[in-house]
Amino acid sequence: MPLCTVWFKKSEYEITYGVVNMFVPVGIALSYLPSSLLFRNVSNVELLARNLAKLLIGSAVVHVIVYLLVVVLIREKPSKGVGYFEEGKENSNTHSLSELICNKNFVLLTISVGLIYAIEKTMFIIVNQSLFQIYTEASDMVTTTGIFRGLSGIPGTLIASFYLKSSRKFQLTTILFLILVIVGAAFNMLSLFLSNIVMIYFSSILLGFSVTGAVPLMFNYVIEVSFPYPESKTMGILAAVAASPTLFCTPLATSLIENYGAINGNGVLLVFAIAALILACFVKEDLRRHRADETLPFLN
């Protein structure tokens, strides 16, 4: 993520990061297929070990191929200039970390992003545990639900990125997507309560669309309100801090599912979504980077 901020110009960054983030749920969705094919109805320990070895070897091969493509195809420096803030990097050392920490909008958005990021990770992890607690034979349901949650993030990410680029309405778009996350999380709990597989699939699509779309949207919002602090440093700090709530959300959800049922465990997603919306409502739409564009158009 920090590489995007220094590699692409500001006019390209929103779309670029949206496309990059789009492949995260795609990878997660595809990860459900091998496990479903290799481990379905496998009771023999030796066969299970062989299938697991195939999965790990296949994963290693894919990683090596991607690594080689990166080494061969990506240049040391971009051919058409560098990122937005890097064009003015001679001033980047004048901004201290305390300036960023004292930025109320940055702090509120960072916490809110962390909560949504935790939902994004946790909702995939608890699919298996949630459905198997309700259904005896849930292997196919787990695979389908995981794929729906992952692939529905593609349109969510693209719609959020393109709309944001054209409208610049960060606060309104963020609140709308967070409301969708709340609706998706609530509908997910209702579908589990009713044990309706069609509703479970629909809620998975809505949840994947809204959560995955909200992440790049809010990351861009953070960059706006934290300007002129260096974008690459802001993204690095944001990525590190945003990952912290996941360490609490995932164990809490899995523990609640185990002890109190799937509905209560998935309720953590709803609580986190409501908290994220409340925090986002207190953010002032201070589009510093956008104002800098209008004042210093030569930076675009």
Rosetta silent file (secondary structure, phi, psi, omega in degrees, C-alpha in Angstrom):
SEQUENCE: MPLCTVWFKKSEYEITYGVVNMFVPVGIALSYLPSSLLFRNVSNVELLARNLAKLLIGSAVVHVIVYLLVVVLIREKPSKGVGYFEEGKENSNTHSLSELICNKNFVLLTISVGLIYAIEKTMFIIVNQSLFQIYTEASDMVTTTGIFRGLSGIPGTLIASFYLKSSRKFQLTTILFLILVIVGAAFNMLSLFLSNIVMIYFSSILLGFSVTGAVPLMFNYVIEVSFPYPESKTMGILAAVAASPTLFCTPLATSLIENYGAINGNGVLLVFAIAALILACFVKEDLRRHRADETLPFLN
SCORE:     score description
SCORE:     0.000 S_00000001
   1 L     0.000  -46.229  176.218    0.000    0.000    0.000 S_00000001
   2 H   -59.372  -31.529  179.633    2.729    2.564    0.767 S_00000001
   3 H   -62.477  -36.820  179.443    4.273    1.729   -2.632 S_00000001
   4 H   -60.118  -36.061 -174.738    1.079    2.855   -4.390 S_00000001
   5 H   -71.628  -25.824 -178.875    1.358    6.302   -2.843 S_00000001
   6 H  -104.118  -11.942 -176.228    4.844    6.949   -4.216 S_00000001
   7 H   -92.694  -34.016 -175.694    4.561    5.037   -7.480 S_00000001
   8 L  -113.451  150.978  176.581    1.395    6.581   -8.927 S_00000001
   9 L   -69.286  160.942 -176.806    0.276   10.152   -9.334 S_00000001
  10 H   -58.645  -38.333 -179.017   -2.529   11.460   -7.164 S_00000001
  11 H   -66.638  -17.785 -178.408   -4.979   11.409  -10.079 S_00000001
  12 H  -104.232  -14.987 -167.293   -4.276    7.684  -10.502 S_00000001
  13 H   -65.633  -45.690 -176.182   -3.961    6.624   -6.875 S_00000001
  14 H   -56.993  -47.607 -178.685   -7.635    6.110   -5.920 S_00000001
  15 H   -67.814  -41.859 -178.078   -8.301    3.783   -8.851 S_00000001
  16 H   -61.087  -48.410 -179.212   -4.954    2.008   -8.508 S_00000001
  17 H   -67.176  -34.118  176.388   -5.396    1.228   -4.833 S_00000001
  18 H   -61.708  -42.808  179.415   -8.989    0.180   -5.469 S_00000001
  19 H   -66.819  -41.917  178.459   -7.843   -2.318   -8.109 S_00000001
  20 H   -60.801  -47.192 -179.178   -5.056   -3.599   -5.843 S_00000001
  21 H   -66.035  -24.997 -179.854   -7.462   -4.061   -2.949 S_00000001
  22 H   -63.034  -33.151 -176.086   -9.900   -5.811   -5.296 S_00000001
  23 H   -77.217  -14.743  177.157   -7.543   -8.764   -5.695 S_00000001
  24 H   -64.004  -54.230  177.646   -7.445   -9.425   -1.935 S_00000001
  25 H   -66.356  -28.013  176.363  -11.015  -10.798   -1.760 S_00000001
  26 H   -62.151  -45.751  177.878  -10.467  -12.556   -5.090 S_00000001
  27 H   -62.509  -40.529  178.625   -7.551  -14.448   -3.550 S_00000001
  28 H   -64.682  -42.466  179.883   -9.582  -15.226   -0.447 S_00000001
  29 H   -62.243  -43.367 -179.565  -12.500  -16.467   -2.544 S_00000001
  30 H   -67.188  -25.757 -178.984  -10.250  -18.729   -4.608 S_00000001
  31 H   -67.768  -18.722  178.772   -8.709  -20.156   -1.430 S_00000001
  32 H   -75.917  -22.970 -176.091  -12.020  -21.837   -0.613 S_00000001
  33 H   -70.555  -51.213 -178.609  -11.910  -24.004   -3.740 S_00000001
  34 H   -59.398  -41.879 -178.853   -8.802  -26.172   -3.083 S_00000001
  35 H   -63.475  -36.618  179.312   -9.836  -26.966    0.484 S_00000001
  36 H   -69.287  -37.147 -177.580  -13.284  -28.009   -0.705 S_00000001
  37 H   -78.698  -36.755 -172.588  -11.892  -30.228   -3.460 S_00000001
  38 H   -88.398  -28.692 -171.308   -8.995  -31.783   -1.551 S_00000001
  39 H  -114.149    7.631 -179.984  -10.429  -32.326    1.926 S_00000001
  40 L   -71.627  127.416  176.427  -14.061  -33.212    1.287 S_00000001
  41 L    55.943   35.284  178.334  -15.049  -36.510    2.951 S_00000001
  42 L  -100.732  115.369 -179.722  -11.424  -37.361    3.753 S_00000001
  43 L  -111.056  -17.565 -179.901  -11.130  -39.497    6.880 S_00000001
  44 L   -79.588  127.336 -176.317   -7.780  -41.177    6.193 S_00000001
  45 H   -65.404  -40.400 -179.619   -4.924  -39.350    7.918 S_00000001
  46 H   -65.293  -42.099  177.812   -2.351  -40.278    5.259 S_00000001
  47 H   -65.175  -38.095  177.454   -4.597  -39.079    2.436 S_00000001
  48 H   -62.332  -42.189  178.988   -5.256  -35.893    4.357 S_00000001
  49 H   -65.029  -40.861  179.160   -1.499  -35.328    4.723 S_00000001
  50 H   -65.026  -42.474  179.077   -0.902  -35.921    0.999 S_00000001
  51 H   -65.566  -38.013  177.470   -3.653  -33.509    0.018 S_00000001
  52 H   -65.033  -39.432  177.448   -2.309  -30.907    2.422 S_00000001
  53 H   -62.574  -41.296  177.462    1.159  -31.320    0.898 S_00000001
  54 H   -60.853  -42.035 -179.283   -0.305  -30.768   -2.578 S_00000001
  55 H   -64.173  -44.376 -178.889   -2.011  -27.617   -1.375 S_00000001
  56 H   -68.218  -41.117  178.726    1.157  -26.220    0.212 S_00000001
  57 H   -64.679  -43.755  177.765    3.343  -27.083   -2.783 S_00000001
  58 H   -60.778  -41.387  177.955    0.835  -25.499   -5.162 S_00000001
  59 H   -63.781  -41.406  179.045    0.724  -22.371   -3.031 S_00000001
  60 H   -63.855  -40.837  179.039    4.529  -22.184   -2.968 S_00000001
  61 H   -62.193  -44.527  179.202    4.713  -22.515   -6.764 S_00000001
  62 H   -61.603  -42.657  179.501    2.209  -19.690   -7.242 S_00000001
  63 H   -63.749  -39.898  178.608    4.158  -17.438   -4.859 S_00000001
  64 H   -64.633  -42.493  179.461    7.419  -18.134   -6.697 S_00000001
  65 H   -62.217  -44.944  178.822    5.802  -17.328  -10.054 S_00000001
  66 H   -62.473  -41.868  178.687    4.395  -14.049   -8.718 S_00000001
  67 H   -61.013  -44.475  179.690    7.779  -13.162   -7.225 S_00000001
  68 H   -64.721  -38.776  177.496    9.554  -13.794  -10.536 S_00000001
  69 H   -63.120  -39.736  177.905    6.991  -11.690  -12.404 S_00000001
  70 H   -63.426  -45.505 -178.958    7.572   -8.825   -9.964 S_00000001
  71 H   -63.544  -41.068 -174.819   11.353   -9.047  -10.390 S_00000001
  72 H   -79.877  -41.152 -169.016   11.174   -9.217  -14.195 S_00000001
  73 H   -94.188  -31.422 -176.139    8.340   -6.805  -14.999 S_00000001
  74 L   -86.297  129.487 -179.225    8.447   -4.055  -12.363 S_00000001
  75 L   -82.255  166.869  179.435   11.037   -1.352  -12.938 S_00000001
  76 L   -65.463  -39.394  179.278   13.146    0.323  -10.304 S_00000001
  77 L  -133.914  149.847  178.130   11.343    3.640  -10.869 S_00000001
  78 L   -64.393  147.303 -175.943    8.072    4.511  -12.613 S_00000001
  79 L   -79.572  -17.939 -175.665    8.470    5.665  -16.194 S_00000001
  80 L  -122.658   53.967  176.766    6.002    8.556  -15.901 S_00000001
  81 L    86.333  177.401 -176.873    6.935   10.380  -12.768 S_00000001
  82 L  -117.194 -176.629 -173.670    6.415    9.554   -9.127 S_00000001
  83 L   -65.508  168.076 -171.874    3.672    9.810   -6.585 S_00000001
  84 L   -56.529  -54.887 -176.848    1.844   12.913   -5.544 S_00000001
  85 H   -73.983  -28.217  179.937    3.615   13.714   -2.326 S_00000001
  86 H   -64.532  -23.095  177.509    6.982   12.544   -3.629 S_00000001
  87 H   -67.829  -19.907  176.386    6.827   15.401   -6.132 S_00000001
  88 H  -120.475   33.888 -170.835    7.150   17.704   -3.162 S_00000001
  89 H   -69.758  -12.045  178.718    9.297   15.447   -1.018 S_00000001
  90 H   -64.804  -17.444  179.556   11.823   18.160   -0.267 S_00000001
  91 H  -101.679    0.714 -171.441    9.329   19.357    2.374 S_00000001
  92 H   -68.311  -27.364 -176.707    8.455   15.936    3.773 S_00000001
  93 H   -78.724   -6.293 -178.910   10.972   16.023    6.606 S_00000001
  94 H   -83.902   -5.721 -176.892    9.385   19.145    8.095 S_00000001
  95 L  -106.828  123.228 -177.029    6.348   17.187    9.321 S_00000001
  96 L   -93.020  163.822  178.788    6.652   15.290   12.600 S_00000001
  97 H   -65.362  -32.813  179.669    4.785   12.220   13.775 S_00000001
  98 H   -62.244  -31.531  176.947    3.222   14.235   16.601 S_00000001
  99 H   -62.126  -38.762  179.857    1.492   16.374   13.979 S_00000001
 100 H   -72.232  -42.745 -178.232   -0.207   13.261   12.650 S_00000001
 101 H   -65.429  -32.788  179.913   -1.117   11.900   16.083 S_00000001
 102 L   -81.666   -3.076  178.195   -2.676   15.232   17.081 S_00000001
 103 L   -80.933  105.420 -175.336   -4.838   15.211   13.954 S_00000001
 104 H   -59.180  -40.588 -179.692   -8.280   14.272   15.337 S_00000001
 105 H   -62.588  -40.502  178.795   -9.624   13.296   11.922 S_00000001
 106 H   -63.853  -45.015 -177.997   -6.694   10.954   11.341 S_00000001
 107 H   -63.467  -47.326 -179.049   -7.106    9.276   14.739 S_00000001
 108 H   -63.219  -44.081 -179.524  -10.866    8.771   14.370 S_00000001
 109 H   -68.343  -36.572  179.636  -10.589    7.452   10.828 S_00000001
 110 H   -63.297  -44.013  177.483   -7.690    5.158   11.706 S_00000001
 111 H   -64.459  -42.952  179.700   -9.684    3.522   14.504 S_00000001
 112 H   -63.027  -43.023  176.985  -12.735    3.283   12.242 S_00000001
 113 H   -61.234  -42.002  179.661  -10.664    1.734    9.443 S_00000001
 114 H   -59.794  -39.255  178.924   -9.211   -0.748   11.923 S_00000001
 115 H   -66.736  -42.776  178.767  -12.698   -1.880   12.948 S_00000001
 116 H   -68.855  -38.233  177.919  -13.805   -2.368    9.328 S_00000001
 117 H   -62.522  -38.150  177.765  -10.527   -4.095    8.495 S_00000001
 118 H   -65.539  -39.360  176.723  -11.142   -6.464   11.408 S_00000001
 119 H   -62.301  -43.512 -178.238  -14.616   -7.226   10.058 S_00000001
 120 H   -59.111  -42.448 -178.785  -13.167   -7.947    6.611 S_00000001
 121 H   -76.379  -43.467 -174.872  -10.720  -10.507    7.976 S_00000001
 122 H   -67.899  -35.629 -175.193  -12.956  -12.038   10.627 S_00000001
 123 H   -65.140  -23.736  175.677  -15.985  -12.576    8.383 S_00000001
 124 H   -83.468  -36.284 -175.807  -13.974  -15.019    6.265 S_00000001
 125 H   -68.424  -37.088 -173.444  -12.383  -16.823    9.199 S_00000001
 126 L   -91.744    2.518  179.569  -15.636  -17.586   11.042 S_00000001
 127 H   -58.443  -51.553 -177.130  -17.625  -18.812    8.014 S_00000001
 128 H   -58.946  -50.024 -177.547  -16.661  -22.452    8.546 S_00000001
 129 H   -64.120  -39.131 -177.927  -17.296  -22.437   12.301 S_00000001
 130 H   -66.374  -49.375 -174.757  -20.615  -20.576   11.966 S_00000001
 131 H   -71.885  -36.060  179.679  -22.187  -22.771    9.306 S_00000001
 132 H   -70.281  -19.891  176.138  -21.034  -26.091   10.760 S_00000001
 133 H   -77.096  -22.152 -179.114  -22.680  -25.171   14.041 S_00000001
 134 H   -97.566  -41.027 -176.778  -26.015  -24.796   12.237 S_00000001
 135 L  -114.710  142.164  178.521  -25.774  -27.452    9.517 S_00000001
 136 L   -70.682  -48.207  178.082  -24.376  -30.983    9.804 S_00000001
 137 L  -108.498   96.247 -173.467  -23.142  -31.097    6.209 S_00000001
 138 L  -121.221   12.254 -176.025  -21.980  -27.576    5.445 S_00000001
 139 H   -58.244  -49.959 -179.638  -18.880  -28.079    3.289 S_00000001
 140 H   -65.583  -36.302  179.264  -20.510  -26.873    0.074 S_00000001
 141 H   -65.469  -41.561  178.923  -22.223  -24.018    1.900 S_00000001
 142 H   -61.361  -46.037  179.922  -18.933  -22.838    3.396 S_00000001
 143 H   -61.609  -47.667 -178.642  -17.264  -22.843   -0.012 S_00000001
 144 H   -64.624  -43.441  179.640  -20.140  -21.006   -1.696 S_00000001
 145 H   -62.991  -44.088  178.633  -20.476  -18.466    1.116 S_00000001
 146 H   -62.073  -41.623  178.955  -16.742  -17.753    1.110 S_00000001
 147 H   -65.909  -42.564  178.424  -16.703  -17.296   -2.659 S_00000001
 148 H   -61.456  -44.334 -179.289  -19.728  -14.978   -2.536 S_00000001
 149 H   -64.758  -36.057 -179.498  -18.158  -12.853    0.187 S_00000001
 150 H   -74.786  -52.993 -174.478  -14.912  -12.620   -1.741 S_00000001
 151 H   -69.026  -29.365  178.369  -16.129  -12.016   -5.285 S_00000001
 152 L   -67.788  -15.614  176.604  -18.802   -9.512   -4.241 S_00000001
 153 H   -71.955  -19.837 -179.654  -15.952   -7.322   -3.042 S_00000001
 154 H   -62.830  -57.307  177.580  -14.877   -6.708   -6.654 S_00000001
 155 H   -63.756  -33.420  178.979  -17.823   -4.466   -7.617 S_00000001
 156 H   -60.724  -46.287  179.915  -17.810   -2.934   -4.131 S_00000001
 157 H   -65.541  -46.174 -177.300  -14.198   -1.834   -4.442 S_00000001
 158 H   -66.797  -43.190  179.485  -14.526   -0.570   -8.008 S_00000001
 159 H   -62.629  -45.101  179.195  -17.774    1.324   -7.400 S_00000001
 160 H   -61.689  -43.235 -176.724  -16.363    3.012   -4.291 S_00000001
 161 H   -68.082  -47.804 -178.448  -13.115    3.960   -6.052 S_00000001
 162 H   -68.388  -40.023  179.161  -14.661    5.317   -9.253 S_00000001
 163 H   -65.888  -39.988  179.511  -17.437    7.177   -7.440 S_00000001
 164 H   -64.120  -40.325 -179.347  -14.935    8.711   -5.043 S_00000001
 165 H   -64.272  -35.711 -176.364  -12.717    9.853   -7.905 S_00000001
 166 H   -87.078  -33.681 -173.302  -15.610   11.600   -9.661 S_00000001
 167 H   -98.506  -33.099 -174.950  -17.540   13.037   -6.704 S_00000001
 168 L    62.390   19.800  179.648  -14.894   13.712   -4.008 S_00000001
 169 L   -92.262   77.514 -174.135  -17.666   13.240   -1.402 S_00000001
 170 H   -65.021  -49.443 -174.641  -15.578   11.336    1.124 S_00000001
 171 H   -64.594  -47.683 -178.798  -17.759   11.778    4.200 S_00000001
 172 H   -62.988  -45.367 -178.796  -21.058   10.939    2.508 S_00000001
 173 H   -64.709  -41.051  178.866  -19.647    7.930    0.659 S_00000001
 174 H   -61.795  -47.269 -179.160  -17.967    6.599    3.797 S_00000001
 175 H   -63.643  -41.299  178.996  -21.144    6.865    5.865 S_00000001
 176 H   -61.522  -44.252 -179.860  -23.240    5.216    3.144 S_00000001
 177 H   -67.966  -36.541  178.885  -20.856    2.262    2.880 S_00000001
 178 H   -68.848  -34.655  174.163  -20.681    1.877    6.668 S_00000001
 179 H   -63.419  -40.515  176.600  -24.479    1.835    6.842 S_00000001
 180 H   -62.770  -37.179  177.187  -24.418   -0.934    4.234 S_00000001
 181 H   -62.547  -43.637  178.880  -21.919   -2.829    6.408 S_00000001
 182 H   -62.398  -45.121  178.679  -24.291   -2.549    9.381 S_00000001
 183 H   -61.850  -42.960  179.405  -27.237   -3.731    7.281 S_00000001
 184 H   -63.839  -42.196  179.628  -25.162   -6.617    5.923 S_00000001
 185 H   -67.100  -40.518  178.840  -23.974   -7.682    9.388 S_00000001
 186 H   -66.821  -42.098  179.435  -27.508   -7.484   10.825 S_00000001
 187 H   -67.341  -31.732  176.404  -28.969   -9.420    7.894 S_00000001
 188 H   -63.620  -42.944  177.513  -26.213  -12.004    8.316 S_00000001
 189 H   -64.894  -40.495  179.042  -27.288  -12.586   11.926 S_00000001
 190 H   -64.008  -41.311 -179.760  -30.934  -12.819   10.874 S_00000001
 191 H   -65.415  -35.717  176.286  -30.126  -15.370    8.170 S_00000001
 192 H   -69.434  -37.754  178.981  -28.241  -17.513   10.693 S_00000001
 193 H   -63.942  -40.557 -179.377  -31.141  -17.253   13.144 S_00000001
 194 H   -84.632   -9.989 -178.091  -33.608  -18.406   10.477 S_00000001
 195 L    54.214   40.900 -179.046  -31.153  -20.991    9.102 S_00000001
 196 L  -102.401  111.599 -173.385  -32.113  -19.878    5.598 S_00000001
 197 H   -67.082  -32.882  177.648  -29.316  -20.683    3.163 S_00000001
 198 H   -64.599  -43.078  177.822  -30.624  -18.287    0.476 S_00000001
 199 H   -66.352  -35.741  177.369  -30.590  -15.440    2.991 S_00000001
 200 H   -62.443  -44.037  178.684  -27.109  -16.490    4.123 S_00000001
 201 H   -64.243  -43.241 -178.990  -25.838  -16.256    0.548 S_00000001
 202 H   -64.851  -43.393  179.331  -27.518  -12.882    0.004 S_00000001
 203 H   -65.231  -32.093  177.338  -26.157  -11.460    3.263 S_00000001
 204 H   -65.844  -40.573  177.701  -22.690  -12.710    2.283 S_00000001
 205 H   -64.299  -45.865 -179.772  -22.887  -10.802   -0.995 S_00000001
 206 H   -64.579  -42.234 -179.278  -24.041   -7.624    0.755 S_00000001
 207 H   -66.686  -44.809  178.829  -21.414   -7.949    3.486 S_00000001
 208 H   -63.631  -42.394  179.428  -18.594   -8.619    1.030 S_00000001
 209 H   -59.576  -50.482 -173.268  -19.668   -5.746   -1.232 S_00000001
 210 H   -74.905  -44.593 -177.270  -19.881   -3.158    1.534 S_00000001
 211 H   -67.019  -48.944 -178.019  -16.931   -4.164    3.712 S_00000001
 212 H   -67.100  -33.080  176.581  -14.439   -4.638    0.884 S_00000001
 213 H   -70.946  -32.515 -177.273  -15.612   -1.423   -0.769 S_00000001
 214 H   -71.261  -31.055 -174.594  -15.299    0.557    2.463 S_00000001
 215 H   -61.818  -57.468  179.659  -11.640   -0.343    3.084 S_00000001
 216 H   -65.101  -31.965  177.796   -9.978    1.455    0.106 S_00000001
 217 H   -59.673  -47.749 -177.183  -12.497    4.283    0.424 S_00000001
 218 H   -74.300  -30.970  174.504  -11.519    4.964    4.027 S_00000001
 219 H   -61.485  -43.584  177.874   -7.815    4.536    3.318 S_00000001
 220 H   -64.215  -36.886  178.722   -8.105    7.316    0.729 S_00000001
 221 H   -62.773  -41.106  178.244  -10.030    9.436    3.207 S_00000001
 222 H   -61.006  -42.032  178.741   -7.194    9.111    5.710 S_00000001
 223 H   -60.862  -39.258 -179.744   -4.712   10.322    3.083 S_00000001
 224 H   -63.133  -50.069 -173.016   -6.911   13.372    2.453 S_00000001
 225 H   -77.606  -16.941 -178.258   -7.236   14.488    6.075 S_00000001
 226 H   -95.511   -6.632  177.921   -3.581   13.794    6.966 S_00000001
 227 L   -58.001  141.137    9.346   -2.070   15.880    4.139 S_00000001
 228 L   -96.716   21.034  175.078    0.662   17.229    3.936 S_00000001
 229 L   -60.828  138.925 -174.971    2.158   14.463    6.060 S_00000001
 230 L   -51.230  128.793 -175.917    3.984   12.084    3.640 S_00000001
 231 H   -61.130  -41.293 -177.927    1.493    9.673    2.111 S_00000001
 232 H   -63.279  -39.269  178.697    3.830    6.678    2.188 S_00000001
 233 H   -70.856  -40.263  178.230    4.456    7.137    5.922 S_00000001
 234 H   -59.824  -45.465 -179.373    0.770    7.718    6.621 S_00000001
 235 H   -65.762  -37.065  177.929   -0.188    4.524    4.818 S_00000001
 236 H   -63.431  -45.953  178.336    2.498    2.558    6.645 S_00000001
 237 H   -64.844  -44.105 -179.402    1.282    3.755   10.045 S_00000001
 238 H   -61.365  -44.497 -179.156   -2.353    3.245    9.064 S_00000001
 239 H   -62.657  -39.225 -179.245   -1.749   -0.306    7.820 S_00000001
 240 H   -69.090  -46.568 -177.785    0.064   -1.234   11.039 S_00000001
 241 H   -70.060  -38.908 -176.638   -2.506    0.286   13.396 S_00000001
 242 H   -65.086  -23.843 -179.630   -5.515   -0.916   11.377 S_00000001
 243 L   -77.530  -15.583 -174.671   -4.401   -4.536   11.720 S_00000001
 244 H   -65.080  -45.858 -179.336   -4.548   -4.390   15.534 S_00000001
 245 H   -59.392  -25.307  178.630   -8.343   -4.746   16.075 S_00000001
 246 H   -62.468  -34.404  179.744   -8.275   -7.990   14.081 S_00000001
 247 H   -63.824  -23.288  178.749   -6.151   -9.545   16.832 S_00000001
 248 H   -98.084  -39.323 -174.358   -9.042   -8.925   19.220 S_00000001
 249 H   -66.547  -47.428 -175.179  -12.040   -9.349   16.902 S_00000001
 250 H   -64.460  -51.152  177.606  -11.238  -12.792   15.493 S_00000001
 251 H   -61.493  -35.981  179.438  -10.547  -14.628   18.800 S_00000001
 252 H   -64.368  -45.848 -178.906  -13.578  -12.934   20.374 S_00000001
 253 H   -64.323  -45.115 -179.167  -15.895  -13.990   17.539 S_00000001
 254 H   -66.024  -37.045  178.520  -14.638  -17.581   17.447 S_00000001
 255 H   -67.176  -41.630  178.855  -14.887  -17.884   21.226 S_00000001
 256 H   -65.710  -38.698  177.773  -18.451  -16.550   21.247 S_00000001
 257 H   -62.573  -42.549 -177.921  -19.460  -18.944   18.465 S_00000001
 258 H   -66.979  -38.463 -173.252  -18.016  -21.869   20.392 S_00000001
 259 H   -98.786  -28.333 -173.868  -19.622  -20.956   23.702 S_00000001
 260 H  -127.328   -0.089  176.415  -22.777  -19.029   22.821 S_00000001
 261 L   106.901  162.088 -175.464  -23.622  -19.892   19.219 S_00000001
 262 H   -65.420  -35.419 -177.605  -23.071  -18.594   15.708 S_00000001
 263 H   -64.719  -47.695  179.425  -25.536  -15.723   16.018 S_00000001
 264 H   -65.085  -38.810  178.780  -23.812  -14.198   19.050 S_00000001
 265 H   -63.435  -43.296  178.187  -20.387  -14.714   17.515 S_00000001
 266 H   -72.235  -14.514  175.526  -21.365  -12.944   14.309 S_00000001
 267 H   -63.760  -23.047  176.671  -22.821  -10.165   16.435 S_00000001
 268 H   -59.537  -38.301  179.051  -19.252   -8.958   16.940 S_00000001
 269 H   -61.684  -41.435  179.838  -19.247   -7.878   13.288 S_00000001
 270 H   -66.220  -43.342  179.850  -22.361   -5.781   13.869 S_00000001
 271 H   -62.549  -44.648  179.049  -20.945   -4.153   17.008 S_00000001
 272 H   -63.533  -39.120 -179.561  -17.694   -3.273   15.244 S_00000001
 273 H   -65.703  -42.180  178.657  -19.610   -1.846   12.261 S_00000001
 274 H   -64.020  -43.214  178.562  -21.771    0.375   14.482 S_00000001
 275 H   -62.029  -40.453  179.087  -18.691    1.614   16.354 S_00000001
 276 H   -63.371  -40.909  179.293  -16.947    2.389   13.045 S_00000001
 277 H   -66.056  -43.436  179.992  -19.946    4.410   11.835 S_00000001
 278 H   -59.855  -45.445  179.177  -20.185    6.398   15.081 S_00000001
 279 H   -63.711  -41.585 -178.487  -16.496    7.325   14.903 S_00000001
 280 H   -65.012  -29.949 -179.616  -16.743    8.254   11.217 S_00000001
 281 H   -67.021  -22.451 -179.761  -19.646   10.608   11.929 S_00000001
 282 L   -90.171   -0.684  179.302  -17.357   12.750   14.096 S_00000001
 283 L   -80.599  132.284  175.437  -14.798   13.186   11.313 S_00000001
 284 L   -87.059  131.733 -177.981  -14.709   16.622    9.711 S_00000001
 285 L   -74.493   75.177 -178.956  -14.461   16.484    5.918 S_00000001
 286 L   -97.051   86.598 -174.363  -11.184   18.391    5.806 S_00000001
 287 L   -83.861   76.341 -175.830   -9.987   17.595    2.276 S_00000001
 288 H   -65.017  -42.587 -177.806   -6.508   19.064    2.584 S_00000001
 289 H   -67.090  -37.957  178.958   -5.032   17.255   -0.378 S_00000001
 290 H   -64.976  -40.226  177.474   -7.923   18.284   -2.623 S_00000001
 291 H   -66.366  -35.468  177.523   -7.456   21.937   -1.640 S_00000001
 292 H   -65.575  -34.535  176.457   -3.740   21.621   -2.358 S_00000001
 293 H   -59.609  -43.566 -177.352   -4.618   20.362   -5.849 S_00000001
 294 H   -72.553  -32.588 -179.617   -6.626   23.491   -6.514 S_00000001
 295 H   -79.615  -38.698 -177.620   -3.976   25.776   -5.046 S_00000001
 296 L  -123.200   73.048 -176.023   -0.980   24.024   -6.631 S_00000001
 297 H   -63.892  -18.443 -178.691   -2.251   22.448   -9.860 S_00000001
 298 H   -70.003  -12.238  179.480    1.267   21.823  -11.094 S_00000001
 299 H   -79.296  -13.649 -178.381    1.565   18.952   -8.637 S_00000001
 300 L   -80.388    0.000    0.000   -0.998   16.857  -10.572 S_00000001
